[in-house]
Amino acid sequence: CDRAALLARLLAVLQGIELRDLPPESVLVLVVDNRPDGQGRAVCDRLAPSMEVPLRLVEEPRPGISFARNRAVAEARAWGADLVAFIDDDDIPAADWLWQLVRRQCETGADLVFGFYRLPPDLVLPGWLQGSRYFRPPDPDDRDRYGLPGWAGTYNVLISRRVLEQLTTGDGPFRAEFASSGGEDMDLFIRAKAAGFAYAVATASVVVRAWEPDRLTIGGILRRGFQRAGSRVMLARAHLPREQVRRLAWNSWGKLGKALLELPLVWSRARLVSRLLGVTAALGEVYAWSGLRYDFYLRRRG
């Protein structure tokens, strides 16, 4: 989506993919362009001849991350895929990223295999961002309130065809209500776990998460915090008992009040950013509890 240069970088890395015992004809690289303007197609046309595996591009003109992912699923199913691995265009996979996912799936029989991520080794953060929770290395043992890895996401996951078929609603397994706000991946994972599908963790499958320059600004960090807070509220409403949802809603107001009171008690830029993140996250929750939706994936470019 508006990131032809990042797509080219990803595909260049995938030219060196390590398939080991996976036959090249059993793997398809599928690119979904969610803001078609010809640039993504030009990148794929240029790099396809040098790929070890087939490369295909399809266009999904409906804006929104759920629609893009559902188009990927539909194309993969039509191709006959038994397993679908997702990766984002702005991340860099290890050469054996896919093989490690498939190996773990074969070992466990799990219908979902969550790969891992690492921070870029050359990531240089401004001093005032170094303490931010968004740039802490992930903990392999971290689990969220739904019993799922707290770091799981479609930046690195393998999903079986059974899950994608059984959990399809509307035009695909990723629900349209999350198309502009995000959280569509966690919603699917939560529903899959509730339906009895097993998951496994493949920490040996690694992608390096990249951050564009605009994400390393105060505005970029605050927008991301606001978006994630709203997504958490949408997930809670969709999957938690009513009484727990009511308590969480009241807690959000309490967090906002506390964050506002602590805001003046700062004496460094790093502490100010940390306090602002607290205020922004609480505001994002209150905003979402009010029934409003922050269209993060429609407002941003890319």
N, C-alpha and C positions, 0 to 999 in steps of 0.2 A: 504494500500500500504506500505508493509514493517513495519507495526506497530502492530504486534500481541499483544504486552503487552498493548498498549492503547486500542485496540479492546476489550481485555479481561476486562479492567477496565470499558469501556462503557457498555458492556453486563452485567457485574455484577450489575451496577447501574440500568439497565433496568429490572433486575429481580424484583425490587421493584416498577415497574411502577404502577401508580394509574390510573386505567381505569374508575372507578366510574360507570357511566351508559353505558359504552361501553362494549359490550359482548367480551370476550377474543377471541372468534373465528372470530370476525370481524377485528382483527388486525394481521398483519404479520410483523415480523422484518426480513428485507432482508439485507444481507451483500454482498457487491460486492468487491471481491478481485482483485485489479488491478495489482498486481505483484505476481501471484500465485506461492507459493513455499511450500504449505502444512501447513504452520504455522497457517494461518488464519482458515483453515478448522479444524485443531486440536483444536483450541480455541472454535469454534462453536460446534463441536462434544462433547466437554467436558461440555459446559454450556447449551446446548439445553434442556436436561432433566429437568433442574431446572427453565426454563423460564415459566412465566405464559402464554405467547402467543407463537405461532409457530415461529421458527427461521429457516431461510434458508440461505445458502451461495451459491453464484454463482461466477464464475470466468470470468473476462474480460481480456484476454491476451493483447489486444491492449493498449499500454501505453498512458495515457492521461486522464485528468479529465472529459472531455466531453464524452468520450467513456464509462467510468465507470458510469456516471450518466445516460446516455442513456440506458445502460444495466439494471440499476435499474428500469427505467421507463418501459422498455419492459417487464420485469418480473412482475412488479406490475400490468400492464395492462392485461397480460395473466392470472394473479391470479384473476382478476375481480375488482381491487381496483377502487373506485370512487374518493378517495383522497390519495395523496402521500405526506408524510412528510419526509423531509431530515434532517439529522444531521451528523456531522463529527465525525470521530472516536476519535479525540483528544479533544472532548468537553464533558462536564458532564451535563446532563439534570436534571432539577428538577423532582421530582417524578410525578407531574401532567403536565409536559411539553406538552405531546401529547393531553391530555384531554383539556387543555386550548386552543390549536390551533383549535381543532374540535368545542369546544363550541363557539369560536368567529366566526368560519365559519357558524355555524348554526344560530347565531344571525344576521349576516350581509348578508349571501348568497354570500360572496365574493369568487372569484375563486383563489385568492392568499391571504394568511394570513401570515404576517411577524411576527415571534416571536422575542424576545428580547435576549440580552446577558448581562452578568455582568462579571466584572473582578474577578479573584479568590480572596477570602477574605484573603488568606494567601500569596498573591503574594508579594514577597520582591524584589524590583528593586534596582539595583545599583544607587547610587546618580546621576550619569551622564545620567541615562535613565528616571528618574522620571518626567522630563518635556516633554518627547517625546509624540507626538500626538497619537502614536499607543497605548498608555496605558492610555488614558483618558476615563472615563466612557462615554458610548454613550448617546446622547441627544434624547429622544423620539420624539421631534418635528423637528429634523434635516431632511431636504429634499435636494436632489441633483438637478442638472440642468435638470433632466428628470422628476422631480416631484415625485420621489420615496424616501422612507426612506434611508438616507445616510448610515445607518448601516445594511441594509438588506443583506441577503446572504443565501446560501443553508446550512449554519450551523444550521438554524432554520427557516424553512418555510413549509407551507402546500399549495399544488397546486392541483387544480381540474383536473380530467381526461379530461375535455373539453379543458383546456389550453394545456395539454400535447399532445392531439391528433391534435388539430387545428394548433398548431405551430410546428409540426414535419417537419423537412427538412432533407433529407438524411436518416440516420438511427435513428433519434431521435430529440427531441426538443432542445437539447443542441448542438450548432453548432461546427463542427469539427475544425474550424479555431482558436477556443479558447482552444483547448484541452491541449496544452502544456504551454500556457501563463497565463491561468486563465481569469476571467471576463465572463465566459460562463453563470454564473447565472444571472448577471446583464443584459447581452444581452437578455436572455429569459424574464426577468421581463420587460425590456423596450419594447420589441416586444408585450408582453401581454397587457401592458397598451395602446400601440398604437392601438391594435386590439379591444380595448373597454372593456377588462376584468377589473372588479373592484378589488381593493385590500383593505384589512383591516389590522389593526395593533393589535397584541395581546401582550401587554407588560407584561401580567401576565404569558405568556409562556416564561420561562427563561432557558437558558443554560449558564453554566459557561465556558468561553473560556479559554483553557489552553495553556500555552506556554512551549515548550520543552526548555531545557537549551541552545541549539544552537541558538534559536531565541532571546535569551537575551544577545547576543554578538553584538559587533559593526558590524561584518561581516553579521550576521543574519539579523539585522535591516536594513542594507544598501541593502542587496539582496532583502528583502521584499519591500522596498521603490522603488527600480528600477523596480521590477515586477509590482507593482501596478500602477506606472506611465505609463508603457507601455500598460497595460490593459485599462487605461483611454483613451489613444490615439486610441486604436483599437475600443473602444465603440463610441468615437466621430466620427471617420471615418464612422462607420456603421450607425449612427443614427442622426447626426446633419447636417444641411444645409451646402452646400459647402463653402459659404462665412464665416460662423462661424468657420468651420474647418480651413480655411486659416488663420483666425485671431488667433486661438489657436496655430497653428503651429509657427507663428511668435512670439507669447507670450512665447513659450517654449524657444526660443533662448534668448529672453530678460531675462527670469528667470535664465537661465544658466549663462549669463554674470553677472547679479547682485549677484547670489550666489557665483561665483568665486571671485568677488571683495570683498565680505563680509567675505570670508573664513579667510583671515589673521587677521581680526579684532576680535580675540577671546582671552579670558584670563582665561578660565576654560574648563575642559574636557566636562562638560555638554553643554556648548555653542559650543564647537568644534563638538560634535556629532550632535547637532541641525543644524549647518551650513553644515556639511557633508551630512545630510539627504536632505537638500535643493539642494545641488549640485547633489546628486545621483538621486533625483526625476526629476530634470531638464534633466539630462543626459538620464534617462529612457525615457522621452518624446521625446527628440531629436532622440534617437536611434530608437524609434518606428516610428516617422515621416519619418525616412529615409527608411522605408519599412522593417526594420529588426525586428526579433522576439526573445525575450528572453524565452528560453524553460525552465521555472522555474519548471514546474511539471515533467519534464523529467530529469533534472540535479540533483535535490535534491533526497535524499533517504528518502522516507516516505512522 
